Every structure is written in C-alpha cells, then in structure tokens.
C-alpha cells in the first residue's frame, strides 16, 4: 500500500503511525494503571461506591473538559500545544508510587484523565486530517489498534510486577520508562508534521448543517449507550470482592479486553468505510450483554463479559470518532469532538455513579438499569438511521 502510494498518502500514513506510537506508549502507562484501579483503591480503603465515583468523575472531567479544549484548539489552531500538554499529564501515573492514601491516588488518577481531556480533541483533529487520505474508518482503526497494543502491554507489565513483588508500587514505578518513550515519540511526531491541517485540503462545499441535523440524535444515542456501559474498575472490583478472578489475573483480563479492542477496531473501521454508521447497532447489544455474563456465570462469564466489553470499546473508539470527522467541517473539527466527547463522558459518569449505588443495593436492579439504557440507545439509533436516509 505504501510502495505505490502518493506522497500525500505516505505522509498521512506516517503521521497515523507516529500518533499511534505515541498512544501506544501512553496506553502502556495509563491503561496499566487503570487495569488495577479498582483493586488498588479497595486495598487503600475505598468502597465500591467510591471506586465508581472516582472512575466516573475522572471520565466525566476527562471528557467534559474537551468541550473547552476543543473549542480553543479550533480558535487558536494550536493543536499541538493542547496535544503535548495533555500527554505530559500522563506523568501523574508514575507518581502513584508515592501515594499514601486513596484520596491522593484518586487525585493523581483524575489528573491523568484531565490530561486526556485536554489532548483528545486536538489529537483526534490531527488524525482526522491524516485519515481522510486512507479512509477515516481505516485510519482511526490503525490508530486504535496501535493504541490497544499499548493497552495490552500495560496490564501485562503490571500483572508481572504484581506476581513478582506482590504489591502495586513497583508496577507504578515501572510506568516511568514508557512515559519517557512517549515524550520522545511525541516530539518526533510534532517535528514531522507541525501543521497537520495541510494533510486535508479545505473544502468549502462541505455542509456544516449536517451537524445539528445528525449529531443531535447521534449524541443522544451516545448518551444512552454510555450511561449503560460499565467502567472496567467496577467490573474488576466485582471480580476481586467475590473472588471470581485472582488478583494477579485481573490486569490480564484487562489486557485481553484491550487485545479484542485492537482487533475489532481494524475490522469495524473497514466496515464503517463501506457501510457507514449503521455498524453502530452493535453497541447497545454488546453493552447489554456485558453485565449479564460478568455477574452471572462465574469465571467463564467474567472472561466472556470482559471480551465483549473490549469489543464494545473497539467500536466506540473507532466509529464514534471517525463519524464526527465525516459530518463536520474542517474548521469546527475540534469543537465537534469536544461536544460529542462531553456528552460521552457526562453520560458515562452519570451511569457509573448510578451503577455504583445499584451495585451496593441490588445487582438485579443494576442489570435492569443497563438493559433499559441500552434499549433506549437502540430506539434512538433506529431514529438516527431513518434521519440519515
């Protein structure tokens, strides 16, 4: 593909791979930490409700701040400033080695999520410019697959550290090395393409009125699906509390989910380029199946539920992002990503808090809540497809 490609396509693919490398090292660090967030906070003295609130608040702030960072990235065109600043905040994860309480650990985990909120709209805008040359679904799929290689390696490294040392601090200390490699890769990517918009020619004929017409039901669909979608720390908390999965295997489970995410991202990205956003019908189905399996069928159910959780993440991270670029103008790309991701994060936070409370009250009600949210998402998806037609 690269040998016969035009210079413009070659540059686009190089940028996608470079940004994928940055994300790979970043995911080694923060996905390694996220794989043990639930059990780690439990050991530090936090409750199931606290774990859900910390995870949900981190996601909410991480997604909510994108509304602001995306808007100012578009206004200033300083996409790299926001991208670099956000990635540097991943450095909060190695600092967890010094955390002496769950409050301090929660603060550092939330700082890392805020950093993701600062960088994500700008990073996605850079990728959207490059991915236009090779198909946005495929371009975002390549990036997501590389991203998830890191998301597999991080939990595996952490699992190894737990097996060797029997405690969490050595794992957090180990994360300092991939963080340094992230910084190096980020500088190389920035020097390679300091003006990412040059990869996508400005097209004044692109219709911006599709944004309110399609993105409103699209955002509602996202809100319902994410309100009924688990954060992995709550799943991991459940696995540990009921001794369904051994402690050292929980990061391995997360690594499996991230591996599934990578494979699904490539497949669903190609499917999106051919079929459009109709492939999103999979999300409510996958989201509804996760708790039924993970909470009802012991170790095999926990494993299968984790696999489906990873598959759902692959669809979300590829198609939801690619579609935003296809239905918004180049001049409003960062703002559009900020809006959608704010909806995504707010819904996930609200759903996480609700599920945390229901978990401590009645698991059957928790599963019913998930089913209702995903059913609502499916109904809105049907309306969205009718509007698209």
Order of alpha helices (4+ residues) and beta strands (2+ residues): alpha-alpha-alpha-alpha-alpha-alpha-alpha-alpha-alpha-alpha-alpha-alpha-alpha-alpha-alpha-alpha
